[in-house]
């Protein structure tokens, strides 16, 4: 299992400028973006045993991160058109 943080700018470099624009212009996108990064940091701390959590809690955090990432990506794609 990788202990590399899943930063959105690294996962979607082609959307970096659009992410910035949406964070500034769309409060819903900005909230989801912040929520993604908060849970992403929590997962990274759990993976590296800085703040260990139960396996089920980490699994649920990963599901939440995936849901947020999917929603953010969909918003990025919609903004493209």
N, CA, C and O atoms as CSV, one atom per row, in Angstrom:
chain,resi,resn,atom,element,x,y,z
A,1,UNK,N,N,0.840,-1.178,0.000
A,1,UNK,CA,C,0.000,0.000,0.000
A,1,UNK,C,C,0.883,1.237,0.000
A,1,UNK,O,O,1.866,1.311,0.738
A,2,UNK,N,N,0.533,2.188,-0.816
A,2,UNK,CA,C,1.308,3.414,-0.945
A,2,UNK,C,C,1.007,4.368,0.203
A,2,UNK,O,O,-0.139,4.513,0.630
A,3,UNK,N,N,2.043,5.004,0.683
A,3,UNK,CA,C,1.869,6.010,1.724
A,3,UNK,C,C,2.059,7.405,1.158
A,3,UNK,O,O,2.389,8.340,1.888
A,4,UNK,N,N,1.854,7.540,-0.124
A,4,UNK,CA,C,1.996,8.819,-0.795
A,4,UNK,C,C,0.671,9.566,-0.732
A,4,UNK,O,O,-0.369,9.010,-1.086
A,5,UNK,N,N,0.694,10.814,-0.288
A,5,UNK,CA,C,-0.562,11.581,-0.279
A,5,UNK,C,C,-1.117,11.729,-1.696
A,5,UNK,O,O,-0.360,11.890,-2.653
A,6,UNK,N,N,-2.404,11.676,-1.818
A,6,UNK,CA,C,-3.071,11.811,-3.117
A,6,UNK,C,C,-3.500,13.261,-3.305
A,6,UNK,O,O,-4.674,13.593,-3.138
A,7,UNK,N,N,-2.555,14.116,-3.649
A,7,UNK,CA,C,-2.866,15.528,-3.846
A,7,UNK,C,C,-3.573,15.712,-5.191
A,7,UNK,O,O,-3.161,15.135,-6.197
A,8,UNK,N,N,-4.622,16.506,-5.203
A,8,UNK,CA,C,-5.403,16.689,-6.416
A,8,UNK,C,C,-4.586,17.303,-7.540
A,8,UNK,O,O,-4.734,16.905,-8.695
A,9,UNK,N,N,-3.739,18.253,-7.229
A,9,UNK,CA,C,-2.935,18.899,-8.269
A,9,UNK,C,C,-1.973,17.901,-8.917
A,9,UNK,O,O,-1.630,18.045,-10.090
A,10,UNK,N,N,-1.543,16.905,-8.170
A,10,UNK,CA,C,-0.662,15.874,-8.732
A,10,UNK,C,C,-1.465,14.830,-9.505
A,10,UNK,O,O,-1.000,14.305,-10.517
A,11,UNK,N,N,-2.664,14.536,-9.028
A,11,UNK,CA,C,-3.498,13.552,-9.711
A,11,UNK,C,C,-4.125,14.113,-10.986
A,11,UNK,O,O,-4.341,13.379,-11.951
A,12,UNK,N,N,-4.413,15.397,-10.989
A,12,UNK,CA,C,-5.047,16.043,-12.147
A,12,UNK,C,C,-4.261,17.290,-12.557
A,12,UNK,O,O,-4.805,18.393,-12.497
A,13,UNK,N,N,-3.002,17.149,-12.970
A,13,UNK,CA,C,-2.196,18.336,-13.285
A,13,UNK,C,C,-2.778,19.162,-14.429
A,13,UNK,O,O,-2.580,20.375,-14.494
A,14,UNK,N,N,-3.496,18.492,-15.328
A,14,UNK,CA,C,-4.091,19.212,-16.457
A,14,UNK,C,C,-5.233,20.128,-16.010
A,14,UNK,O,O,-5.675,20.978,-16.783
A,15,UNK,N,N,-5.711,19.968,-14.784
A,15,UNK,CA,C,-6.813,20.780,-14.268
A,15,UNK,C,C,-6.364,21.755,-13.166
A,15,UNK,O,O,-7.203,22.347,-12.487
A,16,UNK,N,N,-5.070,21.920,-12.990
A,16,UNK,CA,C,-4.564,22.744,-11.883
A,16,UNK,C,C,-5.099,24.176,-11.949
A,16,UNK,O,O,-5.536,24.720,-10.935
A,17,UNK,N,N,-5.067,24.775,-13.111
A,17,UNK,CA,C,-5.550,26.156,-13.239
A,17,UNK,C,C,-7.061,26.229,-13.005
A,17,UNK,O,O,-7.551,27.151,-12.354
A,18,UNK,N,N,-7.787,25.254,-13.538
A,18,UNK,CA,C,-9.244,25.221,-13.358
A,18,UNK,C,C,-9.604,25.019,-11.888
A,18,UNK,O,O,-10.571,25.603,-11.399
A,19,UNK,N,N,-8.820,24.184,-11.175
A,19,UNK,CA,C,-9.057,23.987,-9.739
A,19,UNK,C,C,-8.935,25.317,-9.005
A,19,UNK,O,O,-9.767,25.657,-8.164
A,20,UNK,N,N,-7.890,26.055,-9.336
A,20,UNK,CA,C,-7.690,27.355,-8.681
A,20,UNK,C,C,-8.868,28.285,-8.978
A,20,UNK,O,O,-9.402,28.927,-8.074
A,21,UNK,N,N,-9.266,28.354,-10.243
A,21,UNK,CA,C,-10.380,29.231,-10.635
A,21,UNK,C,C,-11.671,28.839,-9.911
A,21,UNK,O,O,-12.400,29.704,-9.427
A,22,UNK,N,N,-11.952,27.533,-9.839
A,22,UNK,CA,C,-13.179,27.093,-9.179
A,22,UNK,C,C,-13.130,27.335,-7.668
A,22,UNK,O,O,-14.148,27.660,-7.058
A,23,UNK,N,N,-11.959,27.178,-7.071
A,23,UNK,CA,C,-11.847,27.465,-5.624
A,23,UNK,C,C,-12.182,28.921,-5.351
A,23,UNK,O,O,-12.736,29.244,-4.301
A,24,UNK,N,N,-11.853,29.796,-6.281
A,24,UNK,CA,C,-12.100,31.223,-6.084
A,24,UNK,C,C,-13.546,31.615,-6.422
A,24,UNK,O,O,-14.085,32.560,-5.846
A,25,UNK,N,N,-14.165,30.890,-7.352
A,25,UNK,CA,C,-15.471,31.326,-7.848
A,25,UNK,C,C,-16.651,30.470,-7.406
A,25,UNK,O,O,-17.796,30.911,-7.510
A,26,UNK,N,N,-16.401,29.258,-6.916
A,26,UNK,CA,C,-17.484,28.346,-6.579
A,26,UNK,C,C,-17.336,27.876,-5.128
A,26,UNK,O,O,-16.497,27.025,-4.834
A,27,UNK,N,N,-18.148,28.429,-4.223
A,27,UNK,CA,C,-18.027,28.064,-2.808
A,27,UNK,C,C,-18.224,26.569,-2.539
A,27,UNK,O,O,-17.580,26.012,-1.649
A,28,UNK,N,N,-19.103,25.919,-3.297
A,28,UNK,CA,C,-19.327,24.481,-3.116
A,28,UNK,C,C,-18.063,23.702,-3.486
A,28,UNK,O,O,-17.652,22.800,-2.756
A,29,UNK,N,N,-17.454,24.047,-4.609
A,29,UNK,CA,C,-16.203,23.393,-5.010
A,29,UNK,C,C,-15.124,23.637,-3.961
A,29,UNK,O,O,-14.400,22.712,-3.593
A,30,UNK,N,N,-15.011,24.859,-3.480
A,30,UNK,CA,C,-13.990,25.198,-2.478
A,30,UNK,C,C,-14.185,24.379,-1.200
A,30,UNK,O,O,-13.213,23.909,-0.609
A,31,UNK,N,N,-15.434,24.209,-0.775
A,31,UNK,CA,C,-15.711,23.430,0.435
A,31,UNK,C,C,-15.336,21.969,0.234
A,31,UNK,O,O,-14.710,21.366,1.106
A,32,UNK,N,N,-15.713,21.388,-0.914
A,32,UNK,CA,C,-15.372,20.001,-1.199
A,32,UNK,C,C,-13.854,19.830,-1.328
A,32,UNK,O,O,-13.295,18.834,-0.867
A,33,UNK,N,N,-13.207,20.789,-1.946
A,33,UNK,CA,C,-11.755,20.765,-2.104
A,33,UNK,C,C,-11.078,20.744,-0.733
A,33,UNK,O,O,-10.172,19.945,-0.495
A,34,UNK,N,N,-11.518,21.619,0.159
A,34,UNK,CA,C,-10.952,21.661,1.517
A,34,UNK,C,C,-11.241,20.364,2.271
A,34,UNK,O,O,-10.380,19.840,2.978
A,35,UNK,N,N,-12.464,19.855,2.112
A,35,UNK,CA,C,-12.839,18.604,2.775
A,35,UNK,C,C,-11.969,17.446,2.274
A,35,UNK,O,O,-11.529,16.602,3.055
A,36,UNK,N,N,-11.729,17.421,0.952
A,36,UNK,CA,C,-10.870,16.388,0.374
A,36,UNK,C,C,-9.480,16.443,1.003
A,36,UNK,O,O,-8.941,15.418,1.421
A,37,UNK,N,N,-8.908,17.632,1.069
A,37,UNK,CA,C,-7.547,17.748,1.597
A,37,UNK,C,C,-7.478,17.436,3.093
A,37,UNK,O,O,-6.476,16.903,3.569
A,38,UNK,N,N,-8.516,17.759,3.817
A,38,UNK,CA,C,-8.543,17.423,5.253
A,38,UNK,C,C,-8.545,15.910,5.445
A,38,UNK,O,O,-7.777,15.386,6.251
A,39,UNK,N,N,-9.397,15.211,4.714
A,39,UNK,CA,C,-9.458,13.755,4.879
A,39,UNK,C,C,-8.229,13.087,4.286
A,39,UNK,O,O,-7.773,12.064,4.796
A,40,UNK,N,N,-7.692,13.650,3.223
A,40,UNK,CA,C,-6.481,13.107,2.617
A,40,UNK,C,C,-5.310,13.169,3.604
A,40,UNK,O,O,-4.539,12.216,3.715
A,41,UNK,N,N,-5.182,14.276,4.307
A,41,UNK,CA,C,-4.125,14.397,5.323
A,41,UNK,C,C,-4.353,13.409,6.465
A,41,UNK,O,O,-3.396,12.825,6.973
A,42,UNK,N,N,-5.600,13.217,6.872
A,42,UNK,CA,C,-5.903,12.268,7.944
A,42,UNK,C,C,-5.540,10.847,7.520
A,42,UNK,O,O,-5.004,10.080,8.320
A,43,UNK,N,N,-5.825,10.496,6.286
A,43,UNK,CA,C,-5.478,9.164,5.785
A,43,UNK,C,C,-3.964,8.998,5.750
A,43,UNK,O,O,-3.440,7.956,6.145
A,44,UNK,N,N,-3.278,10.002,5.288
A,44,UNK,CA,C,-1.816,9.926,5.226
A,44,UNK,C,C,-1.218,9.757,6.628
A,44,UNK,O,O,-0.278,8.984,6.815
A,45,UNK,N,N,-1.763,10.483,7.611
A,45,UNK,CA,C,-1.279,10.341,8.993
A,45,UNK,C,C,-1.574,8.933,9.523
A,45,UNK,O,O,-0.766,8.370,10.261
A,46,UNK,N,N,-2.710,8.371,9.156
A,46,UNK,CA,C,-3.045,7.010,9.587
A,46,UNK,C,C,-2.118,5.992,8.919
A,46,UNK,O,O,-1.636,5.066,9.572
A,47,UNK,N,N,-1.870,6.166,7.622
A,47,UNK,CA,C,-1.009,5.234,6.894
A,47,UNK,C,C,0.422,5.219,7.437
A,47,UNK,O,O,1.076,4.177,7.456
A,48,UNK,N,N,0.889,6.364,7.869
A,48,UNK,CA,C,2.276,6.475,8.336
A,48,UNK,C,C,2.376,6.308,9.847
A,48,UNK,O,O,3.441,6.525,10.426
A,49,UNK,N,N,1.278,5.924,10.486
A,49,UNK,CA,C,1.205,5.667,11.929
A,49,UNK,C,C,1.489,6.897,12.788
A,49,UNK,O,O,1.836,6.768,13.962
A,50,UNK,N,N,1.344,8.068,12.217
A,50,UNK,CA,C,1.447,9.297,13.004
A,50,UNK,C,C,0.233,9.398,13.917
A,50,UNK,O,O,0.350,9.756,15.088
A,51,UNK,N,N,-0.948,9.072,13.356
A,51,UNK,CA,C,-2.198,9.032,14.112
A,51,UNK,C,C,-2.942,7.762,13.718
A,51,UNK,O,O,-3.869,7.818,12.910
A,52,UNK,N,N,-2.552,6.626,14.272
A,52,UNK,CA,C,-3.196,5.353,13.892
A,52,UNK,C,C,-4.696,5.365,14.183
A,52,UNK,O,O,-5.159,5.970,15.150
A,53,UNK,N,N,-5.428,4.687,13.328
A,53,UNK,CA,C,-6.880,4.529,13.494
A,53,UNK,C,C,-7.231,3.063,13.243
A,53,UNK,O,O,-6.429,2.308,12.693
A,54,UNK,N,N,-8.412,2.681,13.643
A,54,UNK,CA,C,-8.908,1.329,13.381
A,54,UNK,C,C,-9.003,1.111,11.865
A,54,UNK,O,O,-9.217,2.054,11.103
A,55,UNK,N,N,-8.841,-0.130,11.448
A,55,UNK,CA,C,-8.899,-0.446,10.019
A,55,UNK,C,C,-10.208,0.002,9.374
A,55,UNK,O,O,-10.206,0.549,8.271
A,56,UNK,N,N,-11.314,-0.228,10.056
A,56,UNK,CA,C,-12.614,0.152,9.489
A,56,UNK,C,C,-12.729,1.668,9.343
A,56,UNK,O,O,-13.299,2.155,8.367
A,57,UNK,N,N,-12.195,2.410,10.302
A,57,UNK,CA,C,-12.235,3.872,10.218
A,57,UNK,C,C,-11.408,4.355,9.031
A,57,UNK,O,O,-11.817,5.266,8.311
A,58,UNK,N,N,-10.252,3.745,8.833
A,58,UNK,CA,C,-9.420,4.130,7.686
A,58,UNK,C,C,-10.115,3.772,6.374
A,58,UNK,O,O,-10.062,4.537,5.411
A,59,UNK,N,N,-10.763,2.613,6.340
A,59,UNK,CA,C,-11.512,2.199,5.154
A,59,UNK,C,C,-12.615,3.214,4.834
A,59,UNK,O,O,-12.793,3.591,3.676
A,60,UNK,N,N,-13.344,3.649,5.843
A,60,UNK,CA,C,-14.415,4.641,5.636
A,60,UNK,C,C,-13.845,5.981,5.164
A,60,UNK,O,O,-14.435,6.644,4.311
A,61,UNK,N,N,-12.706,6.373,5.717
A,61,UNK,CA,C,-12.069,7.620,5.266
A,61,UNK,C,C,-11.676,7.503,3.794
A,61,UNK,O,O,-11.842,8.454,3.030
A,62,UNK,N,N,-11.163,6.355,3.398
A,62,UNK,CA,C,-10.777,6.145,2.001
A,62,UNK,C,C,-11.998,6.213,1.075
A,62,UNK,O,O,-11.914,6.769,-0.019
A,63,UNK,N,N,-13.122,5.653,1.508
A,63,UNK,CA,C,-14.346,5.736,0.710
A,63,UNK,C,C,-14.790,7.186,0.562
A,63,UNK,O,O,-15.208,7.605,-0.517
A,64,UNK,N,N,-14.700,7.947,1.646
A,64,UNK,CA,C,-15.083,9.359,1.590
A,64,UNK,C,C,-14.159,10.118,0.649
A,64,UNK,O,O,-14.616,10.935,-0.151
A,65,UNK,N,N,-12.860,9.849,0.742
A,65,UNK,CA,C,-11.905,10.535,-0.141
A,65,UNK,C,C,-12.214,10.216,-1.601
A,65,UNK,O,O,-12.172,11.103,-2.454
A,66,UNK,N,N,-12.523,8.954,-1.891
A,66,UNK,CA,C,-12.828,8.566,-3.259
A,66,UNK,C,C,-14.091,9.266,-3.760
A,66,UNK,O,O,-14.139,9.733,-4.898
A,67,UNK,N,N,-15.106,9.335,-2.907
A,67,UNK,CA,C,-16.353,10.007,-3.297
A,67,UNK,C,C,-16.094,11.481,-3.588
A,67,UNK,O,O,-16.580,12.017,-4.583
A,68,UNK,N,N,-15.325,12.136,-2.716
A,68,UNK,CA,C,-15.009,13.551,-2.914
A,68,UNK,C,C,-14.201,13.762,-4.186
A,68,UNK,O,O,-14.462,14.692,-4.949
A,69,UNK,N,N,-13.229,12.903,-4.408
A,69,UNK,CA,C,-12.389,13.030,-5.601
A,69,UNK,C,C,-13.233,12.874,-6.861
A,69,UNK,O,O,-13.059,13.626,-7.820
A,70,UNK,N,N,-14.143,11.907,-6.868
A,70,UNK,CA,C,-15.026,11.713,-8.020
A,70,UNK,C,C,-15.895,12.940,-8.255
A,70,UNK,O,O,-16.067,13.381,-9.392
A,71,UNK,N,N,-16.435,13.484,-7.184
A,71,UNK,CA,C,-17.305,14.658,-7.318
A,71,UNK,C,C,-16.514,15.871,-7.800
A,71,UNK,O,O,-16.982,16.618,-8.659
A,72,UNK,N,N,-15.329,16.066,-7.252
A,72,UNK,CA,C,-14.491,17.191,-7.687
A,72,UNK,C,C,-14.092,17.038,-9.149
A,72,UNK,O,O,-14.109,18.011,-9.903
A,73,UNK,N,N,-13.734,15.825,-9.551
A,73,UNK,CA,C,-13.349,15.591,-10.942
A,73,UNK,C,C,-14.528,15.877,-11.879
A,73,UNK,O,O,-14.347,16.492,-12.930
A,74,UNK,N,N,-15.705,15.445,-11.512
A,74,UNK,CA,C,-16.895,15.713,-12.333
A,74,UNK,C,C,-17.128,17.211,-12.464
A,74,UNK,O,O,-17.478,17.696,-13.540
A,75,UNK,N,N,-16.935,17.940,-11.377
A,75,UNK,CA,C,-17.108,19.394,-11.434
A,75,UNK,C,C,-16.052,20.025,-12.336
A,75,UNK,O,O,-16.347,20.958,-13.083
A,76,UNK,N,N,-14.832,19.522,-12.268
A,76,UNK,CA,C,-13.764,20.027,-13.152
A,76,UNK,C,C,-14.107,19.772,-14.613
A,76,UNK,O,O,-13.920,20.648,-15.458
A,77,UNK,N,N,-14.596,18.604,-14.908
A,77,UNK,CA,C,-14.957,18.266,-16.292
A,77,UNK,C,C,-16.125,19.110,-16.791
A,77,UNK,O,O,-16.128,19.549,-17.941
A,78,UNK,N,N,-17.112,19.336,-15.933
A,78,UNK,CA,C,-18.251,20.185,-16.324
A,78,UNK,C,C,-17.797,21.607,-16.582
A,78,UNK,O,O,-18.304,22.259,-17.495
A,79,UNK,N,N,-16.855,22.098,-15.798
A,79,UNK,CA,C,-16.372,23.477,-15.963
A,79,UNK,C,C,-15.595,23.628,-17.267
A,79,UNK,O,O,-15.455,24.734,-17.790
A,80,UNK,N,N,-15.098,22.526,-17.782
A,80,UNK,CA,C,-14.318,22.545,-19.021
A,80,UNK,C,C,-15.177,22.879,-20.217
A,80,UNK,O,O,-14.703,23.503,-21.166
A,81,UNK,N,N,-16.433,22.474,-20.190
A,81,UNK,CA,C,-17.300,22.663,-21.348
A,81,UNK,C,C,-17.964,24.011,-21.349
A,81,UNK,O,O,-18.728,24.322,-22.263
